[in-house]
Amino acid sequence: YQRGLLHTAVHALAPGGRLVYSTCTLNPQECEANVRWVLDKFGPALRLHPAEPRLGGPGLIGSDPYSGAE
């Protein structure tokens, strides 16, 4: 469901618009893995902005939702 929502949201963005992705869980599959997926799928059309204030660690960087591996 989340990836379908993200796909639709990206296509609904106005030029220069911002997409805020927020979840109510700490599950890596719902959080980091979906952020990685949308950045990989839509490449240069999106860029990640750091959250301020920053809480916690850097999160996972790869597509595997448990290890962070590519």
Predicted model as a PDB file, atoms N, CA, C, CB and O in Angstrom, pLDDT in the B-factor column:
MODEL        1                                                                  
ATOM      1  N   TYR A   1       0.817  -1.194   0.000  1.00 88.00           N  
ATOM      2  CA  TYR A   1       0.000   0.000   0.000  1.00 88.00           C  
ATOM      3  C   TYR A   1       0.865   1.264   0.000  1.00 88.00           C  
ATOM      4  CB  TYR A   1      -0.932  -0.005   1.204  1.00 88.00           C  
ATOM      5  O   TYR A   1       0.596   2.220  -0.728  1.00 88.00           O  
ATOM      6  N   GLN A   2       1.901   1.246   0.826  1.00 89.00           N  
ATOM      7  CA  GLN A   2       2.740   2.443   0.951  1.00 89.00           C  
ATOM      8  C   GLN A   2       3.382   2.818  -0.374  1.00 89.00           C  
ATOM      9  CB  GLN A   2       3.821   2.226   2.002  1.00 89.00           C  
ATOM     10  O   GLN A   2       3.416   3.997  -0.727  1.00 89.00           O  
ATOM     11  N   ARG A   3       3.885   1.854  -1.104  1.00 92.00           N  
ATOM     12  CA  ARG A   3       4.546   2.170  -2.383  1.00 92.00           C  
ATOM     13  C   ARG A   3       3.547   2.681  -3.405  1.00 92.00           C  
ATOM     14  CB  ARG A   3       5.268   0.934  -2.938  1.00 92.00           C  
ATOM     15  O   ARG A   3       3.879   3.553  -4.208  1.00 92.00           O  
ATOM     16  N   GLY A   4       2.346   2.162  -3.390  1.00 94.00           N  
ATOM     17  CA  GLY A   4       1.305   2.690  -4.271  1.00 94.00           C  
ATOM     18  C   GLY A   4       0.973   4.135  -3.940  1.00 94.00           C  
ATOM     19  O   GLY A   4       0.801   4.964  -4.833  1.00 94.00           O  
ATOM     20  N   LEU A   5       0.886   4.431  -2.641  1.00 93.00           N  
ATOM     21  CA  LEU A   5       0.630   5.810  -2.214  1.00 93.00           C  
ATOM     22  C   LEU A   5       1.782   6.728  -2.607  1.00 93.00           C  
ATOM     23  CB  LEU A   5       0.406   5.868  -0.695  1.00 93.00           C  
ATOM     24  O   LEU A   5       1.556   7.841  -3.082  1.00 93.00           O  
ATOM     25  N   LEU A   6       3.008   6.269  -2.414  1.00 93.00           N  
ATOM     26  CA  LEU A   6       4.165   7.087  -2.797  1.00 93.00           C  
ATOM     27  C   LEU A   6       4.189   7.334  -4.302  1.00 93.00           C  
ATOM     28  CB  LEU A   6       5.472   6.408  -2.356  1.00 93.00           C  
ATOM     29  O   LEU A   6       4.456   8.452  -4.743  1.00 93.00           O  
ATOM     30  N   HIS A   7       3.913   6.302  -5.087  1.00 95.00           N  
ATOM     31  CA  HIS A   7       3.890   6.438  -6.548  1.00 95.00           C  
ATOM     32  C   HIS A   7       2.880   7.501  -6.969  1.00 95.00           C  
ATOM     33  CB  HIS A   7       3.551   5.087  -7.216  1.00 95.00           C  
ATOM     34  O   HIS A   7       3.187   8.367  -7.788  1.00 95.00           O  
ATOM     35  N   THR A   8       1.685   7.430  -6.409  1.00 95.00           N  
ATOM     36  CA  THR A   8       0.639   8.402  -6.728  1.00 95.00           C  
ATOM     37  C   THR A   8       1.043   9.801  -6.272  1.00 95.00           C  
ATOM     38  CB  THR A   8      -0.692   7.994  -6.075  1.00 95.00           C  
ATOM     39  O   THR A   8       0.832  10.779  -6.990  1.00 95.00           O  
ATOM     40  N   ALA A   9       1.622   9.893  -5.078  1.00 94.00           N  
ATOM     41  CA  ALA A   9       2.017  11.200  -4.537  1.00 94.00           C  
ATOM     42  C   ALA A   9       3.085  11.865  -5.400  1.00 94.00           C  
ATOM     43  CB  ALA A   9       2.530  11.048  -3.104  1.00 94.00           C  
ATOM     44  O   ALA A   9       3.031  13.075  -5.621  1.00 94.00           O  
ATOM     45  N   VAL A  10       4.036  11.107  -5.881  1.00 94.00           N  
ATOM     46  CA  VAL A  10       5.093  11.674  -6.735  1.00 94.00           C  
ATOM     47  C   VAL A  10       4.481  12.257  -8.003  1.00 94.00           C  
ATOM     48  CB  VAL A  10       6.153  10.595  -7.095  1.00 94.00           C  
ATOM     49  O   VAL A  10       4.860  13.343  -8.441  1.00 94.00           O  
ATOM     50  N   HIS A  11       3.544  11.538  -8.584  1.00 94.00           N  
ATOM     51  CA  HIS A  11       2.916  12.022  -9.820  1.00 94.00           C  
ATOM     52  C   HIS A  11       1.975  13.202  -9.583  1.00 94.00           C  
ATOM     53  CB  HIS A  11       2.151  10.894 -10.483  1.00 94.00           C  
ATOM     54  O   HIS A  11       1.655  13.934 -10.520  1.00 94.00           O  
ATOM     55  N   ALA A  12       1.535  13.389  -8.355  1.00 95.00           N  
ATOM     56  CA  ALA A  12       0.639  14.504  -8.038  1.00 95.00           C  
ATOM     57  C   ALA A  12       1.395  15.770  -7.618  1.00 95.00           C  
ATOM     58  CB  ALA A  12      -0.317  14.093  -6.933  1.00 95.00           C  
ATOM     59  O   ALA A  12       0.791  16.832  -7.464  1.00 95.00           O  
ATOM     60  N   LEU A  13       2.704  15.657  -7.434  1.00 93.00           N  
ATOM     61  CA  LEU A  13       3.491  16.813  -6.999  1.00 93.00           C  
ATOM     62  C   LEU A  13       3.509  17.910  -8.052  1.00 93.00           C  
ATOM     63  CB  LEU A  13       4.915  16.388  -6.673  1.00 93.00           C  
ATOM     64  O   LEU A  13       3.672  17.641  -9.242  1.00 93.00           O  
ATOM     65  N   ALA A  14       3.341  19.131  -7.609  1.00 93.00           N  
ATOM     66  CA  ALA A  14       3.514  20.279  -8.496  1.00 93.00           C  
ATOM     67  C   ALA A  14       5.016  20.498  -8.676  1.00 93.00           C  
ATOM     68  CB  ALA A  14       2.808  21.571  -7.920  1.00 93.00           C  
ATOM     69  O   ALA A  14       5.798  20.094  -7.816  1.00 93.00           O  
ATOM     70  N   PRO A  15       5.432  21.122  -9.764  1.00 90.00           N  
ATOM     71  CA  PRO A  15       6.856  21.436  -9.938  1.00 90.00           C  
ATOM     72  C   PRO A  15       7.377  22.204  -8.720  1.00 90.00           C  
ATOM     73  CB  PRO A  15       7.084  22.262 -11.236  1.00 90.00           C  
ATOM     74  O   PRO A  15       6.785  23.198  -8.301  1.00 90.00           O  
ATOM     75  N   GLY A  16       8.478  21.734  -8.169  1.00 88.00           N  
ATOM     76  CA  GLY A  16       9.043  22.367  -6.986  1.00 88.00           C  
ATOM     77  C   GLY A  16       8.354  21.985  -5.691  1.00 88.00           C  
ATOM     78  O   GLY A  16       8.718  22.486  -4.626  1.00 88.00           O  
ATOM     79  N   GLY A  17       7.351  21.096  -5.764  1.00 92.00           N  
ATOM     80  CA  GLY A  17       6.605  20.700  -4.573  1.00 92.00           C  
ATOM     81  C   GLY A  17       7.423  19.819  -3.650  1.00 92.00           C  
ATOM     82  O   GLY A  17       8.504  19.353  -4.011  1.00 92.00           O  
ATOM     83  N   ARG A  18       6.905  19.598  -2.471  1.00 90.00           N  
ATOM     84  CA  ARG A  18       7.566  18.756  -1.476  1.00 90.00           C  
ATOM     85  C   ARG A  18       6.671  17.586  -1.113  1.00 90.00           C  
ATOM     86  CB  ARG A  18       7.927  19.569  -0.217  1.00 90.00           C  
ATOM     87  O   ARG A  18       5.460  17.733  -0.953  1.00 90.00           O  
ATOM     88  N   LEU A  19       7.282  16.440  -0.989  1.00 91.00           N  
ATOM     89  CA  LEU A  19       6.593  15.234  -0.554  1.00 91.00           C  
ATOM     90  C   LEU A  19       7.124  14.880   0.831  1.00 91.00           C  
ATOM     91  CB  LEU A  19       6.798  14.050  -1.572  1.00 91.00           C  
ATOM     92  O   LEU A  19       8.321  14.645   0.998  1.00 91.00           O  
ATOM     93  N   VAL A  20       6.251  14.843   1.805  1.00 90.00           N  
ATOM     94  CA  VAL A  20       6.631  14.454   3.159  1.00 90.00           C  
ATOM     95  C   VAL A  20       6.099  13.047   3.388  1.00 90.00           C  
ATOM     96  CB  VAL A  20       6.076  15.465   4.236  1.00 90.00           C  
ATOM     97  O   VAL A  20       4.897  12.803   3.285  1.00 90.00           O  
ATOM     98  N   TYR A  21       7.003  12.124   3.699  1.00 88.00           N  
ATOM     99  CA  TYR A  21       6.614  10.737   3.961  1.00 88.00           C  
ATOM    100  C   TYR A  21       6.784  10.472   5.447  1.00 88.00           C  
ATOM    101  CB  TYR A  21       7.461   9.730   3.108  1.00 88.00           C  
ATOM    102  O   TYR A  21       7.895  10.539   5.975  1.00 88.00           O  
ATOM    103  N   SER A  22       5.704  10.177   6.105  1.00 85.00           N  
ATOM    104  CA  SER A  22       5.730   9.950   7.542  1.00 85.00           C  
ATOM    105  C   SER A  22       4.950   8.679   7.854  1.00 85.00           C  
ATOM    106  CB  SER A  22       5.143  11.167   8.313  1.00 85.00           C  
ATOM    107  O   SER A  22       3.873   8.450   7.302  1.00 85.00           O  
ATOM    108  N   THR A  23       5.497   7.858   8.738  1.00 83.00           N  
ATOM    109  CA  THR A  23       4.810   6.632   9.128  1.00 83.00           C  
ATOM    110  C   THR A  23       4.601   6.620  10.635  1.00 83.00           C  
ATOM    111  CB  THR A  23       5.607   5.389   8.681  1.00 83.00           C  
ATOM    112  O   THR A  23       5.189   7.418  11.364  1.00 83.00           O  
ATOM    113  N   CYS A  24       3.765   5.715  11.083  1.00 84.00           N  
ATOM    114  CA  CYS A  24       3.492   5.603  12.518  1.00 84.00           C  
ATOM    115  C   CYS A  24       4.155   4.359  13.098  1.00 84.00           C  
ATOM    116  CB  CYS A  24       1.974   5.564  12.779  1.00 84.00           C  
ATOM    117  O   CYS A  24       3.692   3.813  14.099  1.00 84.00           O  
ATOM    118  N   THR A  25       5.232   3.916  12.474  1.00 79.00           N  
ATOM    119  CA  THR A  25       5.930   2.720  12.919  1.00 79.00           C  
ATOM    120  C   THR A  25       7.434   2.914  12.809  1.00 79.00           C  
ATOM    121  CB  THR A  25       5.488   1.501  12.103  1.00 79.00           C  
ATOM    122  O   THR A  25       7.901   3.839  12.145  1.00 79.00           O  
ATOM    123  N   LEU A  26       8.173   2.058  13.450  1.00 76.00           N  
ATOM    124  CA  LEU A  26       9.627   2.041  13.325  1.00 76.00           C  
ATOM    125  C   LEU A  26      10.073   0.864  12.461  1.00 76.00           C  
ATOM    126  CB  LEU A  26      10.289   1.968  14.716  1.00 76.00           C  
ATOM    127  O   LEU A  26      11.263   0.551  12.404  1.00 76.00           O  
ATOM    128  N   ASN A  27       9.135   0.217  11.795  1.00 78.00           N  
ATOM    129  CA  ASN A  27       9.412  -0.946  10.962  1.00 78.00           C  
ATOM    130  C   ASN A  27      10.268  -0.526   9.764  1.00 78.00           C  
ATOM    131  CB  ASN A  27       8.091  -1.610  10.489  1.00 78.00           C  
ATOM    132  O   ASN A  27       9.851   0.335   8.989  1.00 78.00           O  
ATOM    133  N   PRO A  28      11.466  -1.121   9.596  1.00 77.00           N  
ATOM    134  CA  PRO A  28      12.330  -0.734   8.481  1.00 77.00           C  
ATOM    135  C   PRO A  28      11.711  -0.949   7.108  1.00 77.00           C  
ATOM    136  CB  PRO A  28      13.606  -1.492   8.558  1.00 77.00           C  
ATOM    137  O   PRO A  28      12.024  -0.213   6.172  1.00 77.00           O  
ATOM    138  N   GLN A  29      10.830  -1.952   6.967  1.00 78.00           N  
ATOM    139  CA  GLN A  29      10.183  -2.191   5.671  1.00 78.00           C  
ATOM    140  C   GLN A  29       9.261  -1.037   5.305  1.00 78.00           C  
ATOM    141  CB  GLN A  29       9.391  -3.510   5.696  1.00 78.00           C  
ATOM    142  O   GLN A  29       9.134  -0.696   4.128  1.00 78.00           O  
ATOM    143  N   GLU A  30       8.625  -0.440   6.284  1.00 82.00           N  
ATOM    144  CA  GLU A  30       7.688   0.647   6.005  1.00 82.00           C  
ATOM    145  C   GLU A  30       8.402   1.997   5.925  1.00 82.00           C  
ATOM    146  CB  GLU A  30       6.601   0.695   7.080  1.00 82.00           C  
ATOM    147  O   GLU A  30       7.916   2.924   5.278  1.00 82.00           O  
ATOM    148  N   CYS A  31       9.527   2.101   6.568  1.00 83.00           N  
ATOM    149  CA  CYS A  31      10.218   3.392   6.635  1.00 83.00           C  
ATOM    150  C   CYS A  31      11.360   3.467   5.620  1.00 83.00           C  
ATOM    151  CB  CYS A  31      10.760   3.631   8.051  1.00 83.00           C  
ATOM    152  O   CYS A  31      11.153   3.880   4.479  1.00 83.00           O  
ATOM    153  N   GLU A  32      12.558   3.068   6.035  1.00 83.00           N  
ATOM    154  CA  GLU A  32      13.745   3.223   5.188  1.00 83.00           C  
ATOM    155  C   GLU A  32      13.630   2.520   3.840  1.00 83.00           C  
ATOM    156  CB  GLU A  32      14.949   2.702   5.912  1.00 83.00           C  
ATOM    157  O   GLU A  32      14.043   3.072   2.820  1.00 83.00           O  
ATOM    158  N   ALA A  33      13.074   1.309   3.822  1.00 86.00           N  
ATOM    159  CA  ALA A  33      12.997   0.562   2.563  1.00 86.00           C  
ATOM    160  C   ALA A  33      12.104   1.275   1.553  1.00 86.00           C  
ATOM    161  CB  ALA A  33      12.474  -0.858   2.814  1.00 86.00           C  
ATOM    162  O   ALA A  33      12.404   1.262   0.360  1.00 86.00           O  
ATOM    163  N   ASN A  34      11.024   1.891   1.999  1.00 89.00           N  
ATOM    164  CA  ASN A  34      10.155   2.607   1.066  1.00 89.00           C  
ATOM    165  C   ASN A  34      10.772   3.928   0.621  1.00 89.00           C  
ATOM    166  CB  ASN A  34       8.796   2.860   1.702  1.00 89.00           C  
ATOM    167  O   ASN A  34      10.579   4.341  -0.522  1.00 89.00           O  
ATOM    168  N   VAL A  35      11.496   4.585   1.488  1.00 88.00           N  
ATOM    169  CA  VAL A  35      12.196   5.810   1.083  1.00 88.00           C  
ATOM    170  C   VAL A  35      13.248   5.459   0.041  1.00 88.00           C  
ATOM    171  CB  VAL A  35      12.851   6.520   2.309  1.00 88.00           C  
ATOM    172  O   VAL A  35      13.371   6.149  -0.971  1.00 88.00           O  
ATOM    173  N   ARG A  36      14.008   4.392   0.278  1.00 88.00           N  
ATOM    174  CA  ARG A  36      15.017   3.953  -0.695  1.00 88.00           C  
ATOM    175  C   ARG A  36      14.354   3.604  -2.022  1.00 88.00           C  
ATOM    176  CB  ARG A  36      15.808   2.736  -0.156  1.00 88.00           C  
ATOM    177  O   ARG A  36      14.864   3.965  -3.083  1.00 88.00           O  
ATOM    178  N   TRP A  37      13.228   2.908  -1.973  1.00 90.00           N  
ATOM    179  CA  TRP A  37      12.515   2.502  -3.192  1.00 90.00           C  
ATOM    180  C   TRP A  37      12.089   3.716  -4.013  1.00 90.00           C  
ATOM    181  CB  TRP A  37      11.283   1.654  -2.835  1.00 90.00           C  
ATOM    182  O   TRP A  37      12.317   3.759  -5.222  1.00 90.00           O  
ATOM    183  N   VAL A  38      11.473   4.701  -3.362  1.00 92.00           N  
ATOM    184  CA  VAL A  38      10.973   5.854  -4.109  1.00 92.00           C  
ATOM    185  C   VAL A  38      12.132   6.684  -4.661  1.00 92.00           C  
ATOM    186  CB  VAL A  38      10.072   6.726  -3.212  1.00 92.00           C  
ATOM    187  O   VAL A  38      12.027   7.232  -5.759  1.00 92.00           O  
ATOM    188  N   LEU A  39      13.229   6.783  -3.920  1.00 90.00           N  
ATOM    189  CA  LEU A  39      14.388   7.513  -4.436  1.00 90.00           C  
ATOM    190  C   LEU A  39      15.011   6.781  -5.618  1.00 90.00           C  
ATOM    191  CB  LEU A  39      15.433   7.713  -3.329  1.00 90.00           C  
ATOM    192  O   LEU A  39      15.420   7.417  -6.589  1.00 90.00           O  
ATOM    193  N   ASP A  40      15.090   5.451  -5.551  1.00 91.00           N  
ATOM    194  CA  ASP A  40      15.631   4.666  -6.662  1.00 91.00           C  
ATOM    195  C   ASP A  40      14.725   4.728  -7.883  1.00 91.00           C  
ATOM    196  CB  ASP A  40      15.830   3.215  -6.238  1.00 91.00           C  
ATOM    197  O   ASP A  40      15.204   4.849  -9.011  1.00 91.00           O  
ATOM    198  N   LYS A  41      13.415   4.644  -7.662  1.00 92.00           N  
ATOM    199  CA  LYS A  41      12.460   4.602  -8.772  1.00 92.00           C  
ATOM    200  C   LYS A  41      12.345   5.937  -9.503  1.00 92.00           C  
ATOM    201  CB  LYS A  41      11.099   4.188  -8.262  1.00 92.00           C  
ATOM    202  O   LYS A  41      12.242   5.963 -10.729  1.00 92.00           O  
ATOM    203  N   PHE A  42      12.362   7.027  -8.773  1.00 92.00           N  
ATOM    204  CA  PHE A  42      12.132   8.327  -9.389  1.00 92.00           C  
ATOM    205  C   PHE A  42      13.393   9.174  -9.490  1.00 92.00           C  
ATOM    206  CB  PHE A  42      11.092   9.074  -8.617  1.00 92.00           C  
ATOM    207  O   PHE A  42      13.343  10.327  -9.919  1.00 92.00           O  
ATOM    208  N   GLY A  43      14.514   8.600  -9.094  1.00 83.00           N  
ATOM    209  CA  GLY A  43      15.831   9.191  -9.277  1.00 83.00           C  
ATOM    210  C   GLY A  43      15.928  10.692  -9.134  1.00 83.00           C  
ATOM    211  O   GLY A  43      15.636  11.240  -8.071  1.00 83.00           O  
ATOM    212  N   PRO A  44      16.339  11.363 -10.204  1.00 84.00           N  
ATOM    213  CA  PRO A  44      16.624  12.795 -10.111  1.00 84.00           C  
ATOM    214  C   PRO A  44      15.394  13.674  -9.867  1.00 84.00           C  
ATOM    215  CB  PRO A  44      17.296  13.241 -11.363  1.00 84.00           C  
ATOM    216  O   PRO A  44      15.540  14.858  -9.565  1.00 84.00           O  
ATOM    217  N   ALA A  45      14.212  13.130  -9.990  1.00 84.00           N  
ATOM    218  CA  ALA A  45      13.013  13.939  -9.753  1.00 84.00           C  
ATOM    219  C   ALA A  45      12.827  14.234  -8.263  1.00 84.00           C  
ATOM    220  CB  ALA A  45      11.772  13.223 -10.304  1.00 84.00           C  
ATOM    221  O   ALA A  45      12.109  15.165  -7.896  1.00 84.00           O  
ATOM    222  N   LEU A  46      13.478  13.438  -7.404  1.00 88.00           N  
ATOM    223  CA  LEU A  46      13.337  13.615  -5.957  1.00 88.00           C  
ATOM    224  C   LEU A  46      14.710  13.730  -5.319  1.00 88.00           C  
ATOM    225  CB  LEU A  46      12.547  12.443  -5.329  1.00 88.00           C  
ATOM    226  O   LEU A  46      15.696  13.196  -5.827  1.00 88.00           O  
ATOM    227  N   ARG A  47      14.758  14.431  -4.203  1.00 86.00           N  
ATOM    228  CA  ARG A  47      15.973  14.428  -3.396  1.00 86.00           C  
ATOM    229  C   ARG A  47      15.571  14.413  -1.932  1.00 86.00           C  
ATOM    230  CB  ARG A  47      16.878  15.660  -3.718  1.00 86.00           C  
ATOM    231  O   ARG A  47      14.528  14.940  -1.544  1.00 86.00           O  
ATOM    232  N   LEU A  48      16.412  13.806  -1.145  1.00 85.00           N  
ATOM    233  CA  LEU A  48      16.146  13.646   0.273  1.00 85.00           C  
ATOM    234  C   LEU A  48      16.682  14.854   1.028  1.00 85.00           C  
ATOM    235  CB  LEU A  48      16.775  12.341   0.809  1.00 85.00           C  
ATOM    236  O   LEU A  48      17.839  15.240   0.858  1.00 85.00           O  
ATOM    237  N   HIS A  49      15.841  15.444   1.855  1.00 83.00           N  
ATOM    238  CA  HIS A  49      16.252  16.561   2.713  1.00 83.00           C  
ATOM    239  C   HIS A  49      16.398  16.045   4.136  1.00 83.00           C  
ATOM    240  CB  HIS A  49      15.222  17.741   2.651  1.00 83.00           C  
ATOM    241  O   HIS A  49      15.570  15.255   4.591  1.00 83.00           O  
ATOM    242  N   PRO A  50      17.420  16.468   4.835  1.00 79.00           N  
ATOM    243  CA  PRO A  50      17.565  16.023   6.221  1.00 79.00           C  
ATOM    244  C   PRO A  50      16.450  16.571   7.104  1.00 79.00           C  
ATOM    245  CB  PRO A  50      18.922  16.448   6.774  1.00 79.00           C  
ATOM    246  O   PRO A  50      16.001  17.705   6.936  1.00 79.00           O  
ATOM    247  N   ALA A  51      16.024  15.759   8.026  1.00 77.00           N  
ATOM    248  CA  ALA A  51      14.994  16.190   8.972  1.00 77.00           C  
ATOM    249  C   ALA A  51      15.648  17.019  10.071  1.00 77.00           C  
ATOM    250  CB  ALA A  51      14.238  14.966   9.577  1.00 77.00           C  
ATOM    251  O   ALA A  51      16.729  16.683  10.553  1.00 77.00           O  
ATOM    252  N   GLU A  52      15.007  18.068  10.450  1.00 79.00           N  
ATOM    253  CA  GLU A  52      15.505  18.918  11.532  1.00 79.00           C  
ATOM    254  C   GLU A  52      14.407  19.090  12.567  1.00 79.00           C  
ATOM    255  CB  GLU A  52      15.978  20.301  10.991  1.00 79.00           C  
ATOM    256  O   GLU A  52      13.290  19.437  12.181  1.00 79.00           O  
ATOM    257  N   PRO A  53      14.639  18.879  13.820  1.00 80.00           N  
ATOM    258  CA  PRO A  53      15.902  18.396  14.377  1.00 80.00           C  
ATOM    259  C   PRO A  53      16.067  16.910  14.095  1.00 80.00           C  
ATOM    260  CB  PRO A  53      15.968  18.665  15.893  1.00 80.00           C  
ATOM    261  O   PRO A  53      15.085  16.179  13.968  1.00 80.00           O  
ATOM    262  N   ARG A  54      17.298  16.478  14.001  1.00 74.00           N  
ATOM    263  CA  ARG A  54      17.587  15.076  13.720  1.00 74.00           C  
ATOM    264  C   ARG A  54      17.515  14.271  15.011  1.00 74.00           C  
ATOM    265  CB  ARG A  54      18.977  14.920  13.057  1.00 74.00           C  
ATOM    266  O   ARG A  54      18.158  14.604  16.006  1.00 74.00           O  
ATOM    267  N   LEU A  55      16.733  13.224  14.974  1.00 72.00           N  
ATOM    268  CA  LEU A  55      16.593  12.328  16.124  1.00 72.00           C  
ATOM    269  C   LEU A  55      17.056  10.936  15.711  1.00 72.00           C  
ATOM    270  CB  LEU A  55      15.117  12.295  16.646  1.00 72.00           C  
ATOM    271  O   LEU A  55      16.707  10.475  14.624  1.00 72.00           O  
ATOM    272  N   GLY A  56      17.820  10.268  16.540  1.00 70.00           N  
ATOM    273  CA  GLY A  56      18.241   8.906  16.249  1.00 70.00           C  
ATOM    274  C   GLY A  56      19.416   8.836  15.309  1.00 70.00           C  
ATOM    275  O   GLY A  56      20.071   9.839  15.025  1.00 70.00           O  
ATOM    276  N   GLY A  57      19.674   7.625  14.825  1.00 71.00           N  
ATOM    277  CA  GLY A  57      20.810   7.373  13.941  1.00 71.00           C  
ATOM    278  C   GLY A  57      20.474   7.651  12.490  1.00 71.00           C  
ATOM    279  O   GLY A  57      19.403   8.173  12.181  1.00 71.00           O  
ATOM    280  N   PRO A  58      21.392   7.300  11.598  1.00 68.00           N  
ATOM    281  CA  PRO A  58      21.207   7.616  10.175  1.00 68.00           C  
ATOM    282  C   PRO A  58      20.199   6.730   9.451  1.00 68.00           C  
ATOM    283  CB  PRO A  58      22.515   7.516   9.476  1.00 68.00           C  
ATOM    284  O   PRO A  58      19.809   7.044   8.327  1.00 68.00           O  
ATOM    285  N   GLY A  59      19.771   5.637  10.064  1.00 66.00           N  
ATOM    286  CA  GLY A  59      18.836   4.730   9.390  1.00 66.00           C  
ATOM    287  C   GLY A  59      19.569   3.804   8.448  1.00 66.00           C  
ATOM    288  O   GLY A  59      20.799   3.811   8.385  1.00 66.00           O  
ATOM    289  N   LEU A  60      18.817   3.010   7.718  1.00 64.00           N  
ATOM    290  CA  LEU A  60      19.400   2.061   6.777  1.00 64.00           C  
ATOM    291  C   LEU A  60      19.602   2.737   5.435  1.00 64.00           C  
ATOM    292  CB  LEU A  60      18.509   0.810   6.625  1.00 64.00           C  
ATOM    293  O   LEU A  60      18.815   3.603   5.055  1.00 64.00           O  
ATOM    294  N   ILE A  61      20.647   2.356   4.712  1.00 62.00           N  
ATOM    295  CA  ILE A  61      20.905   3.016   3.439  1.00 62.00           C  
ATOM    296  C   ILE A  61      20.604   2.145   2.225  1.00 62.00           C  
ATOM    297  CB  ILE A  61      22.328   3.457   3.387  1.00 62.00           C  
ATOM    298  O   ILE A  61      20.409   2.678   1.132  1.00 62.00           O  
ATOM    299  N   GLY A  62      20.562   0.834   2.379  1.00 62.00           N  
ATOM    300  CA  GLY A  62      20.324  -0.058   1.257  1.00 62.00           C  
ATOM    301  C   GLY A  62      18.870  -0.465   1.133  1.00 62.00           C  
ATOM    302  O   GLY A  62      18.011   0.008   1.876  1.00 62.00           O  
ATOM    303  N   SER A  63      18.608  -1.346   0.185  1.00 59.00           N  
ATOM    304  CA  SER A  63      17.226  -1.740  -0.076  1.00 59.00           C  
ATOM    305  C   SER A  63      16.739  -2.869   0.830  1.00 59.00           C  
ATOM    306  CB  SER A  63      17.085  -2.157  -1.511  1.00 59.00           C  
ATOM    307  O   SER A  63      15.532  -3.085   0.940  1.00 59.00           O  
ATOM    308  N   ASP A  64      17.660  -3.597   1.487  1.00 64.00           N  
ATOM    309  CA  ASP A  64      17.219  -4.660   2.382  1.00 64.00           C  
ATOM    310  C   ASP A  64      16.695  -4.037   3.671  1.00 64.00           C  
ATOM    311  CB  ASP A  64      18.376  -5.659   2.678  1.00 64.00           C  
ATOM    312  O   ASP A  64      17.438  -3.343   4.365  1.00 64.00           O  
ATOM    313  N   PRO A  65      15.421  -4.274   4.003  1.00 58.00           N  
ATOM    314  CA  PRO A  65      14.811  -3.585   5.137  1.00 58.00           C  
ATOM    315  C   PRO A  65      15.349  -4.002   6.504  1.00 58.00           C  
ATOM    316  CB  PRO A  65      13.348  -3.810   5.110  1.00 58.00           C  
ATOM    317  O   PRO A  65      15.053  -3.342   7.500  1.00 58.00           O  
ATOM    318  N   TYR A  66      16.127  -5.072   6.578  1.00 61.00           N  
ATOM    319  CA  TYR A  66      16.627  -5.499   7.875  1.00 61.00           C  
ATOM    320  C   TYR A  66      18.107  -5.231   8.060  1.00 61.00           C  
ATOM    321  CB  TYR A  66      16.359  -6.952   8.065  1.00 61.00           C  
ATOM    322  O   TYR A  66      18.547  -4.908   9.164  1.00 61.00           O  
ATOM    323  N   SER A  67      18.882  -5.361   6.990  1.00 62.00           N  
ATOM    324  CA  SER A  67      20.331  -5.184   7.135  1.00 62.00           C  
ATOM    325  C   SER A  67      20.820  -3.852   6.573  1.00 62.00           C  
ATOM    326  CB  SER A  67      21.060  -6.321   6.445  1.00 62.00           C  
ATOM    327  O   SER A  67      21.891  -3.375   6.947  1.00 62.00           O  
ATOM    328  N   GLY A  68      20.037  -3.250   5.675  1.00 61.00           N  
ATOM    329  CA  GLY A  68      20.480  -2.025   5.023  1.00 61.00           C  
ATOM    330  C   GLY A  68      21.403  -2.282   3.853  1.00 61.00           C  
ATOM    331  O   GLY A  68      21.902  -1.341   3.237  1.00 61.00           O  
ATOM    332  N   ALA A  69      21.639  -3.558   3.534  1.00 66.00           N  
ATOM    333  CA  ALA A  69      22.534  -3.915   2.423  1.00 66.00           C  
ATOM    334  C   ALA A  69      21.882  -3.607   1.081  1.00 66.00           C  
ATOM    335  CB  ALA A  69      22.916  -5.407   2.492  1.00 66.00           C  
ATOM    336  O   ALA A  69      20.658  -3.607   0.950  1.00 66.00           O  
ATOM    337  N   GLU A  70      22.712  -3.348   0.107  1.00 62.00           N  
ATOM    338  CA  GLU A  70      22.221  -3.110  -1.256  1.00 62.00           C  
ATOM    339  C   GLU A  70      21.641  -4.379  -1.740  1.00 62.00           C  
ATOM    340  CB  GLU A  70      23.330  -2.610  -2.211  1.00 62.00           C  
ATOM    341  O   GLU A  70      21.155  -4.445  -2.869  1.00 62.00           O  
TER     342      GLU A  70                                                      
ENDMDL                                                                          
END                                                                             
